[in-house]
Amino acid sequence: MLRKPNFAVTVTSVILFVYCLLIYRNSPIAYFIFSISPFLVLWTVYTVIRFGIFRSKELTEDEEWGYEDKNKEELGVL
């Protein structure tokens, strides 16, 4: 449960949304959520990086980056 990226993103998003609602009421719970929010974000980032699954094509050796919605020929030179 704690190793599932979807769970981590959902919990963090809901808690930060509740924080946004409580901050206008000057609730002491909002200050507590503010104090733990860096840990929530770090937990989410760690979980997504460590346990997330990459579902896209790998870049070839001569490619520096890639876009899923455009072909390489359509991008042109910047």
For each residue, the residues with C-beta under 8 A, 3 or more apart:
1: 4 7
2: 7 8 47
3: 47 50 51
4: 1 7 8 47 51
5: 8 9 47 48 51 52
6: 9 10
7: 1 2 4 10 11
8: 2 4 5 11 12 43 44 47 48
9: 5 6 12 13 44 48
10: 6 7 13 14
11: 7 8 14 15 40
12: 8 9 15 16 40 41 43 44
13: 9 10 16 17
14: 10 11 17 18
15: 11 12 18 19 33 37 40
16: 12 13 19 20 33 37 40
17: 13 14 20 21
18: 14 15 21 22 33
19: 15 16 22 23 30 33 34 37
20: 16 17 23
21: 17 18 24 25
22: 18 19 25 27 29 30 33
23: 19 20 26 27 30 34
24: 21
25: 21 22 30
26: 23 30
27: 22 23 30 31
28: 31 32
29: 22 32 33
30: 19 22 23 25 26 27 33 34
31: 27 28 34 35
32: 28 29 35 36
33: 15 16 18 19 22 29 30 36 37
34: 19 23 30 31 37
35: 31 32
36: 32 33 39 40
37: 15 16 19 33 34 40 41
38: 41 42
39: 36 42 43
40: 11 12 15 16 36 37 43 44
41: 12 37 38 44 45
42: 38 39 45 46
43: 8 12 39 40 46 47
44: 8 9 12 40 41 47 48
45: 41 42 48 49
46: 42 43 49 50
47: 2 3 4 5 8 43 44 50 51 52
48: 5 8 9 44 45 51 52
49: 45 46 52
50: 3 46 47
51: 3 4 5 47 48
52: 5 47 48 49
53:
54:
55:
56: 66 68
57: 66
58:
59: 63 64 65 66
60: 63
61:
62:
63: 59 60 66 72
64: 59
65: 59
66: 56 57 59 63 72
67: 70 75
68: 56
69:
70: 67 74 75
71: 74 75
72: 63 66 75
73:
74: 70 71
75: 67 70 71 72
76:
77:
78:
